[in-house]
Amino acid sequence: MLSDHVWTKRVMLGSLPLLCIHTVFACELLGRFDMPSLFKAGDVMIGGIFPVFNKQEDSSASFVKEPDKVKCAGFDLRAFRWTQVMMFAIDEINKDSSLLPNVSLGYRILDSCASPTNTLRAALTLVSSPEEIEPTAPCLPTISALIAESGSSQSLAVAGTLGPFRVPMVSYFSTCACLSDKGKYPTFFRTIPSDYHQAKALAALVKHFGWTWIGAIQSDNDYGRNGVQAFTEEVKKLGVCIAFVGTVLRTYPSSKILDVVDMIKQSTVQVILSFVPEGDLYPLMREVVRQNITHIQWIASEAWITAARPSTPEIYSSFGGAIGFVVRKMAIPKLRHFLMGISPYTDRKAAFVSDFWEKMVGCRPLSASEPSVSERSSKTCTGAETLVDSQDLFFNVTQLRVSYNVYKAVYAVAHALHHLIFCKKEREGTMRSCVNLSQIQPNEVSDQLKTVHFINQFGEAVFFDENGDPPASYDVINWQLRAGQVQHVTVGQFGLAANQAYELSIQEDSIVWRTGKLVIPVAVCSQICPVGTRKAQIKGKSVCCFDCIPCADGTIANATGAADCSPCPQEYWSNDGRDQCILKTVEFLSYHEPMGIALTMVSLLGACLSFATMLVFIHYKDTPVVKASNSELSSLLLFSLFLCFLCPLTFIGRPTAWTCMLRHTAFGVTFALCISCMLGKTIVVVTAFRATLPGNSVAGKFGPSQQRIIVCSCTVVQIFICVLWLNLNPPYRDFRYSHRKIVLECNTGSETAFYAVLGYIGILAGICLVLAFLARKLPDNFNEAKFITFSMLIFCAVWITFIPAYVSSPGKFTVAVEIFAILSSAFGLLICIFAPKCYILFIKPEKNTKKHVMGRN
């Protein structure tokens, strides 16, 4: 699709030729456009193009005959004042003896009808000679510079056409950043900042108020498309999403306008940026007002925020509170007198004045030969009408913005001409002309414009950077209704700070919003995620539309709007709110918790019972029951059981390096001693009753000394295993991290050594069980082998079930399982071996006789 200015060039250059071409014979004018103009002759001519009428009426080209004269409609007072500012500035320069002395500036001002096509017609008219040129004359434009145009599309068409001819062009209202491309538009300058800066200003405004979900309206031309594109690129860096982009144009049919209105109504956005010239936006404004859409907060580009036509109470009903940027204002006091002097009777040939008069006074001046192009009135003026008492905003010269840009553009051209013409001082106080006025080349003026730098009468520095742009400086404007009139109130500024960074300052208390005085509109697709949650993108929707998902265990989000949750350090865990990390609970089996207290009590009870039983056996050491149970081994067994019951105390409490080494080795040695005693008792029982057989002398060879050797040797083996364990890879305190806690436990160090200790105890218990099982049916009322067998069955059952329970138990319950196994097996031995004897000693003392013990009746 061809851009606006390329299409315009092809139409103009193909169908309506108006170029001064240089042939081998002569330079001749091929055609002429009949365009009304404001004209004043001068030594040096400056051209001007302004959208005095804001709409070109449709016309069809048959390509058979010359097209009809262009007809325009919609007289624009604002643009007409721009023409008057140019005329005023040139008159002021001509009266200034220090600027271009003895050189008069002239002008020729044409209407563009806000159309790129007509703008190009006007530009070709201005650069073409007014009459046939002599055959020997060079083919040169008749203007030295051009002040044009307000619309970016129009300026693109002219700048692209006149650039190759090196004709300088200074725009007062074209802001498209694309015009800063010196490769394409080498002679384009402007006195209004580029949209590159405005896009940054608008992005800063959106960021300032935290708006992340907005809509955009663009005009279907270079200004709108490039402006919205630049704005989109800026706000994407800030995480802002554009919900939709609507397109409008003043020539669009109502159906397209309604489509944009429907898009606004169906969207969830509360804030919309309108990057559209006032003339293109006005049809949309009227439709928005008609449909009573009042919930939108509008952001305006500089093209319409201070325009007079939409600044009415009717439009304010839907667009009130609009906020946007505009160039800094300036007052030109002397301009009012000049404007008040406009009259159709002063120069009856002056273009556009009759339309102005009809607009201001309400009647057609007597000098008008035909009705004006603007709104026609059947009433004819009497000639007595005057503008002296008029209070129209047209005459308010205290808040000039675009008009001031026109003023600066004219003065920039004048200073460039001054530096070009007057190059040396002949003597102090006088200047000598170094260039023949008839030989001024447009490219020379363009070169001077690149270096022009002066301070105007208002104290502002006027200059252009390497791209032909002025420094960026904006006022923030807010629409407010005061005394029934829409006022453009300045509520902030945007520009370069001392550190060369862009800075936005806003007085929020002075802003009147669409929603009320101090209530800043909210513009988000999804409410910001609270602390403890993260964003979760909704499939198929913009990144600004999301769900809020609670952070997973062990992660937190301590700021609102978090994209991800941060994991806590290893020693920490997330709290219930998932907004801060808290220290994990250190878990171990302590003496203060119920389970620790219960196990401690049971352990001490077992130790007390063992000790008490040992005292009982010492007291009854001379009775047959005690003697028959081998009092020495029984006492040693009770002592080992006493130690076994105390072992669990090393498993309870905060683990340390010493307790970790002690608990497993003490457990292994005490239980080895205990089972060794049981083995000794079993062997004694077997050998004692086998000795009754004829010829058997085993009992005589298995006395107390041999019993002690068996107990000691079996215990020493376990001690040896534990010593190796402690030297090679001893148990140590370890931290095991789980979700909400840190399990403080004793690591066995060497699993092999741990299971070797258990295995050795298991081997001793197995041997003991087998021997006791073989002697279970020996003839005796007090057959201790039966009790040993039963106790060993309990012991083996406990430790066989211990292994899977130990492996599968979590945290401190692992320790509890091991303590339970120790206590269960110890109680099994204590009860099975010594409870029957205590029963006889205390309950059935009559059975405590040698005959009863030997089973003899």
ABEGO torsion letter per residue (X at the ends): XBBAAAAAAAAAAAABBBBBBBBAABBBBABBBBBBBBBBBBABBBBBBBBABABBBBBBBAGABBBBBBBBBGBBAAAAAAAAAAAAAAAAAAABAABGBGBBBBBBBBBAGGBAAAAAAAAAAAABBABBBBAABBBBBABABBBOBABAAAAAAAAAAAAAAGBBBBBAABABAAAABAAABAABBBABBBAAAAAAAAAAAAAAAGBABBBBBBBBBAAAAAAAAAAAAAAAAAGBBBABBBBBBAABBAAAAAAAAAAAAABABABBBBBBBAAAAAAAAAAAAAAGBAABBBBBBAAAAABAAABBAAAAAAABGBBBBBBBBBBBAAAAAAAAABBAAABAABBGAAAAAAAAAGBBBAABABBBABBBBABBBAGABBAAABABAAABAABBAAAAAAAAAAAAAAAAAAAAABABBABBGBBBBABBAAABBAAAAAAAAAABBBBBAAGBBBBBBAAGBBBBBBBBBBBBBBGGBBBBBBAEBBBBBAAGBBBBBBBAAABBBAAEAABBBBBBABBBBBBGBBBBBBBGBBAABBBBBBBBBGBBBABBGBABBBBBBAABBBBAAGABBBBBBBBBBBAABAAAAAAAAAAAAAAAAAAAAAAAAAAAAABAAAAAAGAAAAAAAAAAAAAAAAAAAAABEBBBAAAAAAAAAAAAAAAAAAAAAAAAAAAAAAAAAAAABBGBAAAAABBAAAAAAAAAAAAAAAAAAAAAAAAABBBBBBBBBBAABBBBBBBAGBAAAAAAAAAAAAAAAAAAAAAAAAAAABBBABBAAAAAAAAAAAAAAAAAAAAAAAAABBEAAAAAAAAAAAAAAAAAAAAAAAAAAAAAAAABAAABBAAAAAGBX
